[in-house]
Structure formats: C-alpha cells, structure tokens
Amino acid sequence: MKKIFGAAVLILGTGAALAAAAIPAASVTASPEPAPGVIRQAEAYASTDPIAEKGMREAVRRCMAQAGFDYTPPSSEMTMDLNGAIGFKRLTVEVAKASGYASTGPQGPHEPAPESADGKLFANPAFTKALTGPEDTASMSTVGGMGTSSAGCRGEAMAQIYGSAENYMLATGIAYNSVLPASLSASGDSGITKAVTGWADCMKESPYPSFADPRQAAEAGTAAGGQEEFRIAVTDAVCRDKTGFHSALDKVLDKYLTTRMQELAPQIEKVKEIRRIAAANAAALGGSAAK
C-alpha cells in the first residue's frame, strides 16, 4: 500500500520561515495497553492555541503598522488530523454531501499571489526586512533541528506572546511534528491494511468498484469536479461509515500514540505552560486579538 506522509511542516503567515527537519524514522512501538481515545489528546497537543495565535497576528499587525505597513498576517492556526497523517483525511457523509472533497485538500494559508496586495508587499525588501529582519544567520533561532526567523516584527511578536522564538517553536511546529513518528509507525500496522481492505470491499458493491483506497477515490473525485466529485465523495464516505474505517484507524493509532505521548510527557507539560502564558499574553494585548 502506497503511503504518503507529511515529513515537514511549513507554517505560513505569522509562522513563515518555520521549517522542520525530517521527521524521525518510524520507531515507536505499539503499547500492549493502549489508552482509548489518546488520539484526541495527541491531536489537541499537536494543534496550536487559537488565542495565542490570534495574539501573534495582532502583535505583528501593530508592529508592522509602526513600521509604516498595513499588514495583518493570515491565520496560521495548525490543526492535526492523524488519520490524514497516514494518508486518509477524515471525511463524513455530511461533509461529503456539503462540500465533496474540499475538506480533504490542502488547508491553511498559501503564498500570496504576486499581483495581490500582500504579494506586492512581500516583493518590497523594506517590508520583508521589517517583518522578519535582515537575511542572515543572526536572525535565526533553532530548536531541535527546526529553525525560524526571530528578528523583525515576527521576532518581536514571538517574544511578546510566547516569551521567545524558542518557546514559539516548541508550542507550534515542534509540538506538531512530535506526534508524527507515531503515525509513521502505525502506518505499517496490519490494522490499517485491514481497514483499507474492508473499505475497498464495500466500494466494490458501488458504482465505483475500482478504487483501492480512499486516497484514490479522493484524487479521482477532485480531478472530476462538479457533481461527479460529490457522487464519489458521498459513496466513499458512506463506505467509510459502514465499515468503521476511521474508528479502525483511530484504534491502531491509539496503540502507538499511547507510547509516544508517554515519551513526550516532559515536553507536553512544558508546552502546556508555554501556551497558557501565551494565551494570557494574547488576551492582555486586546484589540482584534480577542476577537
């Protein structure tokens, strides 16, 4: 079975230039006593604090305004879907009926179009210097193989909201990446193959019998577009529901995440405290950060 994984994280907007080193090799062992539902805890830990991230955006906006630029960073809140990390983003019948495969595509902000207002700003060297500081190694902070620009207004915002660029990285990109070794390990579990086989058997009884896994269905549906995309998406989602596809993936992931979350326990406590303080700092900032 072909497997596709997010091996690195690039956060745009306020997190621009936060790049990740390769995710460690799949080396997490399955726990003999998995904690049911630990996947929810892991996904919450890997996701950024929304209040803190709004505070980052507001802090950057205010700093850039003082530098003479009208700029508000796009939302860069990171949310984790560990089913998606294995290659099968969650899809319900309700969502498929409403939006086809739109929810399974790339999420989050993208690079601004060159001709857009933000695109023109980023083409201005004075703007990028104000936002991220000069392009030199002195403007970079690195933690655990991950680096980010820590100068300019972004650096000021990190210090103001998170206390430091290092804290910012720990509470965003590093937290996000830290649970992915569990999904890499889980991907080789026979439970994943069994779940995919069950889904494919269900699809064989539908008008779309040739898809080997939900990824193929999503690719075909997205390529087809229009009403055909919705028909494929709904059929796909119905089979996921009938066969308990995502529940099966969750159970497999729970085995590996139980081990991984125990390994991460000291880091998790540190990150929780960083986020707690960051959210308080963001709330104190007020303005549009509280909206």
KEMARLUM-357505 format. One record per atom (N, C-alpha, C): x, y, z. Coordinates in steps of 0.02 Angstrom, whole numbers, padded with zeros to 5 digits, always signed. Example, Ala and Ser with C-alpha at 12.3 -4.5 7.8 and 13.67 -1.06 7.14 Angstrom:
2
+00660-00284+00390/+00615-00225+00390/+00660-00165+00390/+00642-00112+00354/+00684-00053+00357/+00645+00002+00394/
END
This chain:
291
+00042-00059+00000/+00000+00000+00000/+00044+00062+00000/+00031+00106-00047/+00070+00168-00051/+00053+00213+00009/+00104+00242+00039/+00093+00284+00097/+00124+00353+00085/+00087+00404+00103/+00111+00473+00096/+00107+00507+00164/+00160+00538+00184/+00161+00570+00249/+00188+00640+00244/+00165+00682+00290/+00194+00749+00296/+00260+00743+00333/+00315+00750+00299/+00381+00741+00330/+00409+00806+00358/+00375+00861+00344/+00399+00925+00369/+00341+00973+00374/+00350+01025+00412/+00297+01074+00421/+00323+01142+00399/+00283+01177+00360/+00299+01246+00343/+00238+01288+00361/+00246+01330+00410/+00190+01371+00432/+00195+01439+00399/+00142+01459+00365/+00143+01523+00331/+00114+01577+00376/+00106+01637+00349/+00080+01691+00390/+00129+01710+00444/+00105+01713+00507/+00149+01732+00561/+00203+01681+00571/+00194+01621+00544/+00244+01569+00554/+00289+01560+00494/+00289+01607+00448/+00330+01599+00388/+00402+01586+00407/+00433+01544+00369/+00504+01527+00378/+00517+01481+00437/+00463+01451+00464/+00473+01399+00515/+00476+01333+00478/+00536+01306+00472/+00545+01245+00432/+00567+01188+00477/+00544+01128+00461/+00559+01071+00504/+00611+01026+00474/+00650+00995+00518/+00695+00942+00496/+00652+00881+00481/+00681+00832+00449/+00644+00771+00433/+00618+00738+00496/+00559+00711+00491/+00529+00675+00548/+00571+00613+00562/+00585+00597+00625/+00624+00536+00640/+00593+00474+00609/+00634+00425+00597/+00610+00362+00568/+00556+00331+00612/+00515+00289+00580/+00461+00256+00616/+00490+00207+00667/+00491+00228+00730/+00524+00187+00780/+00483+00181+00844/+00420+00200+00842/+00377+00198+00901/+00345+00128+00905/+00350+00097+00963/+00321+00030+00972/+00249+00035+00995/+00209-00014+00976/+00139-00016+00996/+00133-00034+01069/+00091+00002+01105/+00080-00013+01176/+00035-00074+01183/+00053-00120+01229/+00009-00178+01241/-00055-00157+01276/-00055-00098+01305/-00115-00072+01340/-00131-00002+01315/-00156+00002+01253/-00170+00069+01225/-00224+00105+01265/-00216+00170+01272/-00266+00212+01305/-00318+00233+01253/-00380+00209+01260/-00431+00226+01210/-00440+00302+01206/-00440+00327+01144/-00452+00398+01134/-00391+00443+01142/-00333+00413+01153/-00273+00455+01161/-00258+00495+01098/-00285+00472+01041/-00276+00509+00979/-00303+00580+00985/-00358+00589+01023/-00386+00657+01031/-00338+00700+01071/-00308+00672+01122/-00259+00710+01162/-00199+00729+01119/-00177+00682+01077/-00118+00694+01034/-00134+00748+00983/-00194+00745+00952/-00212+00795+00902/-00219+00864+00934/-00245+00867+00996/-00250+00931+01031/-00181+00958+01047/-00136+00915+01068/-00068+00937+01084/-00032+00963+01022/-00043+00930+00966/-00009+00950+00904/-00038+01013+00873/-00098+01033+00895/-00131+01093+00867/-00112+01155+00907/-00106+01211+00874/-00087+01273+00908/-00145+01300+00950/-00127+01342+00998/-00178+01375+01039/-00208+01433+00998/-00273+01433+00985/-00302+01484+00941/-00297+01555+00969/-00303+01561+01035/-00299+01628+01065/-00228+01656+01058/-00179+01613+01072/-00109+01635+01066/-00093+01654+00994/-00118+01615+00946/-00104+01630+00876/-00137+01694+00853/-00197+01708+00878/-00229+01773+00861/-00188+01830+00891/-00160+01818+00950/-00117+01868+00981/-00054+01881+00940/-00026+01827+00912/+00033+01835+00868/+00016+01879+00808/-00041+01866+00777/-00062+01904+00719/-00070+01978+00736/-00102+01991+00794/-00114+02060+00814/-00049+02095+00832/-00003+02060+00865/+00061+02089+00883/+00101+02107+00820/+00100+02063+00771/+00134+02076+00708/+00101+02136+00673/+00035+02136+00672/-00001+02191+00638/+00018+02259+00668/+00019+02263+00735/+00035+02326+00768/+00107+02347+00754/+00152+02300+00757/+00223+02315+00745/+00233+02339+00673/+00200+02305+00625/+00208+02324+00555/+00177+02392+00542/+00123+02408+00577/+00092+02474+00569/+00140+02528+00591/+00177+02516+00646/+00227+02565+00669/+00283+02573+00618/+00296+02520+00579/+00348+02523+00527/+00321+02553+00463/+00256+02569+00462/+00227+02603+00404/+00193+02557+00355/+00178+02495+00376/+00146+02447+00331/+00079+02424+00358/+00028+02424+00315/-00038+02399+00334/-00041+02325+00317/-00026+02284+00366/-00021+02212+00353/-00046+02172+00413/-00092+02127+00400/-00115+02080+00450/-00099+02010+00425/-00059+01971+00460/-00042+01903+00436/-00104+01860+00430/-00106+01814+00382/-00162+01767+00378/-00161+01720+00437/-00218+01692+00452/-00222+01645+00507/-00177+01585+00494/-00137+01567+00543/-00090+01511+00534/-00101+01458+00588/-00162+01454+00613/-00177+01403+00664/-00166+01334+00634/-00130+01292+00670/-00115+01225+00647/-00160+01174+00683/-00195+01133+00644/-00235+01080+00674/-00211+01013+00646/-00210+00963+00689/-00185+00897+00669/-00241+00847+00657/-00238+00812+00602/-00282+00755+00588/-00236+00695+00577/-00229+00653+00627/-00181+00598+00622/-00203+00544+00573/-00268+00540+00558/-00289+00497+00503/-00260+00524+00438/-00260+00590+00432/-00231+00623+00373/-00157+00613+00369/-00123+00609+00427/-00051+00598+00427/-00034+00529+00398/-00079+00482+00406/-00069+00416+00375/-00085+00418+00300/-00125+00467+00281/-00143+00475+00211/-00217+00474+00197/-00257+00471+00250/-00330+00467+00241/-00365+00519+00285/-00368+00581+00261/-00401+00633+00300/-00474+00614+00313/-00497+00632+00371/-00565+00614+00391/-00616+00642+00342/-00669+00603+00330/-00723+00625+00287/-00788+00593+00311/-00837+00634+00328/-00903+00609+00348/-00952+00616+00291/-01008+00581+00296/-01059+00585+00244/-01086+00656+00239/-01096+00688+00297/-01123+00756+00298/-01077+00804+00262/-01012+00799+00276/-00963+00844+00244/-00959+00829+00169/-00960+00766+00151/-00956+00747+00080/-01016+00775+00041/-01075+00772+00072/-01135+00799+00039/-01130+00875+00031/-01100+00907+00081/-01098+00981+00081/-01043+01009+00037/-00984+00976+00036/-00927+01007+00002/-00883+00958-00036/-00907+00898-00049/-00866+00850-00086/-00802+00834-00050/-00746+00841-00085/-00680+00827-00055/-00644+00891-00033/-00679+00947-00032/-00645+01011-00016/-00608+01008+00051/-00638+00973+00100/-00607+00972+00167/-00546+00927+00171/-00536+00885+00120/-00478+00840+00122/-00418+00867+00083/-00427+00925+00052/-00372+00955+00015/-00326+00994+00061/-00274+01026+00033/-00228+01066+00074/-00265+01121+00111/-00249+01128+00175/-00282+01178+00216/-00233+01233+00235/-00261+01288+00259/-00219+01341+00286/-00199+01392+00233/-00162+01443+00254/-00143+01497+00208/-00092+01475+00157/-00092+01509+00102/-00044+01494+00048/-00003+01558+00033/+00048+01549-00006/+00087+01608-00026/+00041+01656-00063/+00045+01721-00049/+00002+01769-00083/+00018+01772-00158/-00034+01782-00198/-00024+01789-00270/+00017+01852-00283/+00064+01849-00332/+00109+01905-00345/+00073+01972-00355/+00015+01971-00388/-00020+02033-00404/-00067+02056-00348/-00074+02015-00295/-00118+02034-00240/-00084+02088-00198/-00124+02120-00154/-00095+02172-00111/-00039+02144-00068/-00051+02085-00038/+00001+02054+00003/+00061+02032-00039/+00047+02009-00100/+00101+01988-00144/+00148+02046-00160/+00119+02105-00171/+00159+02164-00186/+00199+02185-00124/+00169+02177-00065/+00206+02193-00003/+00267+02149+00004/+00258+02083-00007/+00314+02036+00001/+00369+02046-00050/+00353+02080-00105/+00404+02095-00156/+00445+02156-00137/+00425+02190-00083/+00459+02250-00060/+00511+02231-00008/+00575+02241-00022/+00628+02222+00025/+00620+02256+00093/+00596+02318+00094/+00587+02354+00157/+00534+02320+00200/+00482+02295+00167/+00429+02260+00203/+00455+02195+00234/+00490+02154+00194/+00514+02090+00220/+00566+02101+00276/+00605+02154+00270/+00654+02168+00323/+00618+02187+00388/+00565+02227+00381/+00526+02246+00440/+00492+02185+00471/+00468+02140+00429/+00432+02081+00453/+00477+02029+00486/+00532+02013+00452/+00574+01957+00475/+00646+01975+00490/+00664+02039+00482/+00732+02060+00496/+00778+02046+00437/+00842+02062+00444/+00889+02051+00389/+00899+01976+00375/+00917+01961+00314/+00926+01890+00295/+00997+01868+00314/+01006+01851+00377/+01071+01825+00399/+01059+01775+00455/+01110+01736+00471/+01103+01683+00521/+01090+01711+00590/+01110+01773+00602/+01098+01803+00668/+01024+01813+00681/+00984+01814+00627/+00912+01824+00634/+00874+01759+00643/+00909+01703+00647/+00877+01638+00652/+00884+01609+00723/+00831+01575+00744/+00833+01536+00806/+00819+01463+00788/+00855+01418+00820/+00848+01347+00804/+00835+01306+00867/+00789+01260+00862/+00774+01213+00917/+00764+01144+00886/+00803+01095+00907/+00793+01027+00884/+00791+01017+00810/+00835+01053+00774/+00837+01045+00701/+00786+01087+00664/+00746+01126+00700/+00696+01169+00669/+00717+01242+00678/+00713+01280+00625/+00734+01350+00630/+00680+01398+00608/+00682+01458+00635/+00635+01510+00613/+00668+01577+00618/+00648+01623+00576/+00672+01692+00580/+00645+01722+00645/+00689+01749+00686/+00667+01776+00751/+00681+01850+00758/+00691+01884+00702/+00703+01956+00703/+00641+01992+00676/+00646+02057+00668/+00591+02096+00641/+00528+02092+00684/+00472+02108+00653/+00409+02108+00690/+00387+02038+00711/+00405+01989+00671/+00388+01920+00691/+00425+01901+00755/+00488+01919+00758/+00527+01903+00817/+00501+01940+00878/+00482+02003+00868/+00454+02042+00924/+00389+02011+00948/+00347+01988+00901/+00283+01958+00919/+00293+01893+00956/+00341+01852+00934/+00355+01789+00969/+00375+01803+01042/+00419+01853+01051/+00441+01869+01118/+00384+01897+01160/+00342+01938+01129/+00287+01969+01165/+00234+01918+01186/+00218+01872+01142/+00163+01825+01156/+00190+01760+01188/+00242+01731+01159/+00266+01666+01182/+00327+01670+01229/+00356+01729+01236/+00414+01736+01280/+00480+01733+01244/+00483+01694+01189/+00543+01688+01149/+00527+01650+01085/+00573+01655+01036/+00564+01617+00974/+00567+01543+00988/+00610+01524+01035/+00617+01452+01052/+00552+01425+01081/+00520+01464+01125/+00455+01443+01153/+00403+01437+01098/+00405+01486+01052/+00357+01485+00996/+00364+01421+00955/+00426+01402+00940/+00436+01342+00900/+00414+01279+00938/+00429+01276+01003/+00408+01219+01043/+00333+01211+01043/+00297+01267+01048/+00224+01265+01055/+00187+01260+00989/+00223+01265+00933/+00190+01261+00867/+00219+01204+00825/+00269+01219+00785/+00295+01169+00739/+00324+01107+00771/+00361+01115+00826/+00392+01056+00858/+00338+01012+00889/+00288+01042+00922/+00234+01003+00950/+00196+00966+00895/+00186+00999+00839/+00150+00968+00783/+00189+00908+00757/+00253+00918+00746/+00294+00864+00717/+00305+00806+00766/+00303+00820+00830/+00324+00771+00880/+00280+00709+00883/+00217+00715+00861/+00173+00656+00863/+00175+00615+00799/+00207+00643+00747/+00207+00608+00682/+00246+00543+00680/+00299+00533+00720/+00330+00467+00720/+00282+00411+00738/+00232+00426+00778/+00182+00375+00796/+00140+00357+00735/+00122+00406+00694/+00082+00391+00634/+00124+00353+00583/+00188+00370+00579/+00233+00333+00534/+00237+00259+00554/+00243+00247+00618/+00246+00179+00642/+00179+00143+00633/+00125+00178+00648/+00058+00148+00642/+00043+00128+00570/+00072+00164+00522/+00056+00151+00451/+00075+00080+00429/+00122+00049+00464/+00143-00019+00447/+00103-00072+00483/+00055-00052+00524/+00015-00100+00562/-00036-00135+00517/-00045-00199+00529/-00092-00238+00488/-00164-00212+00496/-00178-00177+00551/-00245-00150+00560/-00263-00098+00508/-00213-00061+00483/-00226-00012+00431/-00244-00047+00366/-00205-00100+00349/-00219-00138+00288/-00289-00168+00291/-00308-00194+00349/-00374-00225+00357/-00429-00173+00348/-00419-00113+00375/-00470-00061+00368/-00478-00040+00294/-00422-00034+00259/-00424-00016+00188/-00458-00070+00147/-00443-00133+00162/-00474-00189+00126/-00549-00190+00136/-00571-00177+00198/-00642-00175+00212/-00677-00120+00174/-00645-00062+00171/-00673-00007+00133/-00677-00024+00059/-00624-00053+00031/-00622-00070-00040/-00676-00122-00057/-00688-00170-00012/-00740-00220-00024/-00809-00187-00026/-00819-00137+00016/-00882-00100+00015/-00890-00063-00051/-00837-00032-00074/-00840+00006-00137/-00853-00038-00197/-00833-00101-00193/-00844-00148-00249/-00919-00158-00262/-00959-00144-00212/-01032-00151-00220/-01064-00086-00241/-01023-00036-00257/-01048+00031-00276/-01034+00044-00350/-01055+00102-00375/-01039+00119-00445/-00964+00134-00456/-00925+00132-00402/-00853+00148-00408/-00812+00091-00378/-00811+00033-00413/-00781-00026-00383/-00705-00032-00390/-00674+00014-00426/-00603+00004-00443/-00554+00037-00396/-00577+00078-00349/-00531+00114-00305/-00502+00067-00252/-00435+00070-00245/-00401+00026-00197/-00403+00054-00126/-00407+00121-00121/-00409+00151-00054/-00442+00220-00059/-00459+00251-00003/-00493+00316-00005/-00452+00372-00038/-00386+00365-00037/-00346+00416-00069/-00358+00417-00144/-00363+00358-00174/-00377+00354-00246/-00445+00385-00261/-00494+00371-00219/-00561+00399-00229/-00559+00475-00226/-00523+00502-00177/-00518+00574-00169/-00483+00606-00228/-00430+00574-00253/-00394+00601-00311/-00439+00601-00372/-00476+00546-00382/-00521+00542-00440/-00578+00591-00435/-00606+00598-00375/-00661+00644-00366/-00640+00716-00376/-00583+00734-00349/-00558+00803-00356/-00543+00818-00429/-00515+00769-00464/-00500+00778-00536/-00563+00786-00577/-00616+00749-00558/-00679+00752-00596/-00715+00817-00584/-00717+00839-00522/-00752+00901-00505/-00827+00896-00515/-00861+00951-00503/-00933+00954-00515/-00972+00902-00476/-01029+00882-00504/-01073+00834-00470/-01041+00765-00463/-00997+00748-00509/-00964+00683-00505/-00920+00679-00442/-00887+00734-00426/-00847+00736-00364/-00891+00721-00304/-00950+00753-00301/-00994+00742-00245/-01019+00670-00242/-01034+00641-00300/-01058+00571-00301/-01004+00524-00275/-00942+00533-00298/-00887+00491-00274/-00875+00502-00200/-00875+00565-00179/-00861+00581-00109/-00913+00551-00062/-00976+00557-00081/-01029+00529-00038/-01025+00453-00036/-01013+00421-00093/-01006+00348-00094/-00947+00326-00051/-00892+00361-00058/-00832+00348-00018/-00848+00355+00056/-00880+00410+00075/-00896+00424+00145/-00944+00373+00174/-00992+00352+00134/-01040+00301+00157/-01003+00236+00173/-00955+00217+00131/-00917+00156+00144/-00870+00164+00204/-00843+00223+00213/-00803+00235+00273/-00847+00226+00335/-00908+00252+00332/-00954+00247+00388/-00976+00175+00400/-00995+00140+00347/-01019+00070+00353/-00966+00024+00381/-00904+00035+00361/-00850-00011+00382/-00813+00012+00444/-00833+00069+00472/-00798+00095+00531/-00726+00111+00516/-00713+00138+00457/-00646+00149+00433/-00604+00193+00480/-00630+00252+00496/-00591+00298+00537/-00585+00274+00609/-00637+00240+00633/-00632+00211+00701/-00577+00159+00704/-00571+00120+00650/-00518+00068+00647/-00449+00101+00646/-00442+00155+00607/-00378+00191+00605/-00362+00221+00674/-00413+00248+00706/-00402+00277+00772/-00377+00225+00822/-00406+00165+00819/-00385+00112+00866/-00312+00092+00854/-00292+00089+00792/-00222+00074+00776/-00177+00130+00802/-00196+00191+00787/-00156+00248+00809/-00150+00251+00885/-00204+00234+00920/-00203+00236+00993/-00146+00194+01021/-00131+00137+00989/-00079+00093+01014/-00010+00127+01013/+00003+00162+00959/+00068+00194+00951/+00071+00262+00986/+00014+00296+00988/+00013+00361+01021/+00017+00354+01097/-00007+00299+01124/+00000+00288+01196/+00074+00288+01215/+00113+00252+01175/+00186+00250+01187/+00217+00319+01175/+00199+00351+01120/+00230+00414+01101/+00214+00470+01151/+00152+00473+01174/+00133+00526+01221/+00168+00516+01288/+00181+00454+01307/+00220+00441+01368/+00292+00466+01360/+00320+00454+01300/+00388+00478+01286/+00392+00554+01288/+00338+00586+01266/+00338+00659+01260/+00315+00694+01324/+00299+00657+01376/+00268+00686+01437/+00303+00749+01462/+00371+00749+01470/+00403+00811+01495/+00394+00870+01448/+00399+00857+01382/+00390+00911+01333/+00319+00936+01333/+00270+00889+01341/+00200+00909+01341/+00185+00957+01398/+00211+00943+01457/+00199+00987+01514/+00229+01056+01502/+00288+01058+01473/+00321+01121+01458/+00281+01161+01407/+00258+01127+01355/+00220+01161+01302/+00153+01186+01329/+00120+01148+01371/+00057+01170+01400/+00066+01236+01439/+00122+01241+01476/+00135+01301+01514/+00151+01360+01468/+00190+01347+01415/+00205+01400+01366/+00141+01426+01335/+00097+01380+01316/+00034+01400+01284/-00012+01437+01333/-00012+01417+01395/-00054+01450+01445/-00032+01523+01452/+00033+01534+01458/+00059+01602+01465/+00048+01642+01400/+00057+01610+01343/+00048+01643+01278/-00024+01666+01269/-00072+01623+01288/-00142+01641+01282/-00159+01699+01328/-00129+01699+01388/-00140+01755+01435/-00111+01820+01407/-00051+01815+01378/-00020+01874+01347/-00062+01900+01288/-00089+01854+01249/-00131+01874+01192/-00194+01908+01216/-00225+01881+01269/-00286+01911+01296/-00272+01980+01323/-00214+01988+01355/-00195+02053+01383/-00182+02105+01328/-00161+02081+01270/-00147+02125+01213/-00211+02160+01190/-00267+02124+01193/-00331+02152+01175/-00337+02166+01101/-00378+02214+01083/-00388+02231+01013/-00417+02173+00975/-00398+02166+00911/-00426+02114+00869/-00402+02045+00889/-00352+02041+00934/-00327+01976+00956/-00380+01939+00996/-00425+01975+01027/-00475+01944+01069/-00537+01923+01030/-00540+01941+00967/-00600+01926+00927/-00599+01856+00902/
END
